[in-house]
Amino acid sequence: LAPVGAMEDILDDLIVRACPNVDRNTAKCGCCFGFSLFVVSAILFGLSFDTVPPTKYGLLQNTFTGYVDTDNVYNPGRYFVYLGHRFIEFPKTRVTVQFSNWTKIAGTDQNVPSTAPPIKARTGPDPTDVSGESGGQPLDLCISFQYRFDYSQIPYVYQMFGLVWESSFIRFARQAISNAAQEFTPAEFWEDRTTIEKRMLHVVSDALLHQGHAIVDDLQLMRVDFSSKYEDIILRVQLQEQLITTKRYNMTVTSVLKAVDVKQAETQATVMRIDAEADAEARIVVNRAQMDALVLEQHTKAIAYRRLKEHLGWSTSQFLEYIKMRSLNAQPSENIVIGTPPLGSTTGAATG
């Protein structure tokens, strides 16, 4: 208690010096009141400020009367708004709305921010149904899209929806997507999803812009679920088409292989014909060369025999006898019999 007493003594001394003609108790009460007023004023002054976060827009609301100033939209920052006023916040960044029944991302423990269940819709009629009784197939569409607010449209959004604009946006988008789904056949949902996605982006963007004063920047067609019965039919049809395609490819492969075999046979026949022609040509060349050699040899012999006949002065009969004797001398001796009578004949008969 000693420090408290010391403080009271100091306060008394200050009061006496500042107000020597004022009662001490009265001066104490005045100082306490002034200090309390200062503290209360500081607190009220601090409560007169409010902040718009960096990712938000703001509209100023009077918390006493509930009135909202829709003439001014506040950007992120800290503002002096007077006591009893606060900001109603609107998103400045993109907001994702997702229609799905997923709870977690596949293979992870991360939760999926699903906004609403899948959109139940119906396709357009199937042109392959010759009976004309098909009214399309029921399907569930898992879709997400991203919207944002334009700065100038914030007052209109508040005036139309208050703070529950997203439930209306979900209703607008669901109706637009359901209507757009009827423009496409069942087959187009797995054959041309890009076109369907672009069409749904267009209709959702148009619906939210005109009915909700919001801008849709992108849309993703994440999954299309037909009824299990229809998906079984699709699966069987696709398997049959795949089988037909596989057989067609096998037939093409077989045709190519047989064409290769034909080409190989034609090439082999061509090679054999070329070999035969070359062999025949070679034989002709060899025989012609042999013939030319024989002719040359005979010609040379004829010249030699003529010179021999002229040199020796023989007659033609004498020269032929010479040729005959020369030929007999060239034959093996054991195979030649000259001037010998046949076996069993007499010498006289042989001589005669």
Buried (B, 14 or more C-beta within 10 A) or exposed (E): EEEEEEEEEEBEEEBEEEBEEEEEEEBBEEBEEEEEEEEEEEEEEEBBEBBBEEEBBBBBBBEEEEEBBBEEBBEEEEBEBEEEBBBBBBBBEBBEBBBBEBEEEEEEEEEBEBBBEBBBBBBBBBEEEEEEEBEBBBBBBBBBBBBEBBEEBBBBBBEEBEEEBBEBBBBBBBBBBBEBBEEBBBBBBEEEEEEBBEBBBBBBBEBBBEBBBBBBEEBBBBEBBBEEEBEEBBEEEEEEEEEEEEEEEEEEEEEEEEEEEEEEEEEEEEEEEEEEEEEEEEEEEEEEEEEEEEEEEEEEEEEEEEEEBEEEEBEEEEBEEBEEEEEEEEEEEEEEEEEEEEEEEEEEEEEE
